[in-house]
Amino acid sequence: LSASANTWRIDYSALTDKPTVLNLSHHDYFNLAGSGSVMDHRLMIAASRYCPVDVTLIPTGLADVASTPFDFRSATRIGERIR
């Protein structure tokens, strides 16, 4: 975990001696303005895929973020993608 000028970064790593399931996640939520809506915040996520789920919230595999609301590969105002 590290923070610097305008950046919040979390790095994960894992090492196993056998194939295994690995579910790395982080569920902190921040309003960097301190109050009001986060819709004007700019978000960048260095990921080209996401994991969609079915109607019962079971993951269905990986999908490309291109042309989806989940494409934050370049800094984008959150409100442009989330309604």
C-alpha distance (Angstrom), angle and dihedral (degrees) to the residues before:
residue distance angle dihedral
L1 . . .
S2 3.78 . .
A3 3.77 139.5 .
S4 3.78 130.3 -163.4
A5 3.79 137.5 151.6
N6 3.82 106.3 -26.7
T7 3.82 92.3 -22.8
W8 3.81 134.5 106.8
R9 3.78 112.3 -176.2
I10 3.79 133.0 -177.6
D11 3.80 118.8 -174.8
Y12 3.80 121.9 -167.8
S13 3.77 130.2 -168.3
A14 3.79 133.8 174.2
L15 3.78 136.7 -175.0
T16 3.80 125.2 -165.2
D17 3.77 134.9 173.1
K18 3.83 93.3 -142.9
P19 3.82 136.2 31.7
T20 3.79 108.7 -81.3
V21 3.78 143.6 159.2
L22 3.79 113.4 -92.2
N23 3.79 121.1 -170.4
L24 3.80 111.3 -179.2
S25 3.76 114.9 -178.5
H26 3.76 141.5 151.2
H27 3.79 124.6 -158.7
D28 3.80 106.6 -171.3
Y29 3.78 114.8 135.7
F30 3.79 123.4 -158.6
N31 3.75 137.5 -177.5
L32 3.79 100.8 -156.2
A33 3.81 91.5 -165.4
G34 3.82 90.6 58.1
S35 3.81 95.2 -124.7
G36 3.78 143.2 18.8
S37 3.79 125.6 40.5
V38 3.80 126.1 -20.7
M39 3.81 91.3 -148.7
D40 3.83 91.6 101.8
H41 3.82 93.1 52.0
R42 3.81 115.2 108.2
L43 3.81 115.2 -128.5
M44 3.80 131.1 -166.2
I45 3.83 122.5 -174.4
A46 3.81 118.7 -178.6
A47 3.81 95.3 -142.4
S48 3.79 130.1 112.7
R49 3.81 96.2 -169.7
Y50 3.79 138.3 44.2
C51 3.79 134.5 -169.0
P52 3.82 113.0 -112.6
V53 3.80 120.4 -159.7
D54 3.79 134.7 -146.5
V55 3.83 125.6 -120.4
T56 3.81 89.9 -78.7
L57 3.84 90.8 51.3
I58 3.81 93.7 -109.5
P59 3.83 112.3 145.9
T60 3.81 112.4 -108.4
G61 3.82 99.8 -166.8
L62 3.77 134.8 -83.8
A63 3.80 125.6 -43.4
D64 3.80 132.8 -172.5
V65 3.82 114.6 -102.4
A66 3.83 92.6 -145.8
S67 3.82 112.1 120.5
T68 3.83 92.5 5.1
P69 3.83 131.4 107.6
F70 3.83 86.0 -109.5
D71 3.82 94.2 68.0
F72 3.80 104.3 111.7
R73 3.82 94.9 144.3
S74 3.79 88.2 127.3
A75 3.80 124.0 38.8
T76 3.79 106.2 -80.1
R77 3.79 133.3 172.0
I78 3.82 105.4 -103.5
G79 3.80 92.0 -135.7
E80 3.81 90.0 61.3
R81 3.82 89.9 65.8
I82 3.80 105.4 28.2
R83 3.77 120.9 60.8
